[in-house]
Amino acid sequence: MIIVLAVFAILMLYDFQKFKRKKEPAKVLVLYLFFMATSLMISLFLAAGNRPSSPSRWIEAVLKITGVLK
């Protein structure tokens, strides 16, 4: 797991240097952080031997919380 964290840290530092040089807008940084965080979570789940739940289960849980499904 430490290897996964190290790889993500190196990639993020490398990419942030490029973003600073090109002066990208905030939208690009937010999207980048979202995708990197999602990728990191999935990678950590896989490294730990757990499969992440499917998006359909997440959607179903949200619909149950909001009261759409019972």
N, C-alpha and C positions, 0 to 999 in steps of 0.2 A: 504494500500500500504506500509505503514511503516513496517508492520509485514513481508511482503514479502522481503523487503530490509534487515531487521534484520536477517531473516532466511538465506538468501543468504550470508550475511557477516559472520555469524557464521560458516556456512558450508565451506566457502572458507578459513577462518583462520584455521579451524580444518584440512582441507586437505593440506594446505600449510605446516603445521608442519610435516605431514607425508612425503610430498615430500622432505622437507629439510633433514629429517632423512635418507631417502632412497637414496638421491642424484640422483634423476631422471634426465634424459637428458632434454634439452630445448624443444625438440619436444613434449614431454609429457605435459609440462607446457603450451605450445602454444595451443595444442588441448584442454586441460582442460579449459583454459581461453575462447576459442572459444565456447565450448559447454555451459559453465556457462553463458557467456554473452547472447547467444541465448536463453537459458532457462529463464534468468532474463527478457529479453525483452518480451517474450511471457507471462510470469507471470504478468508483469506489465500491458500489454495490457488487459489481462483477468481481472485483479483486477480493472482496470479503466472502464470495461464494454465494451471495444472495442475488436472485434475479429481481430487478425492479418490477413493480406491478405495471400492468398494461395501462395505456392511456384511457381505455374504455372503463376501467375500474375507477380511475380518478374522476372521470366525467360522471359516472354513476354516483360516486360518493358526493360530489358537489350538488348534483340534482337532488339527492336525498336530504342533504343539509338544508337546501333552500326550500324543500317541501314540495317539489314538483313530483317526485316519486315517493311511494310509500313502501 
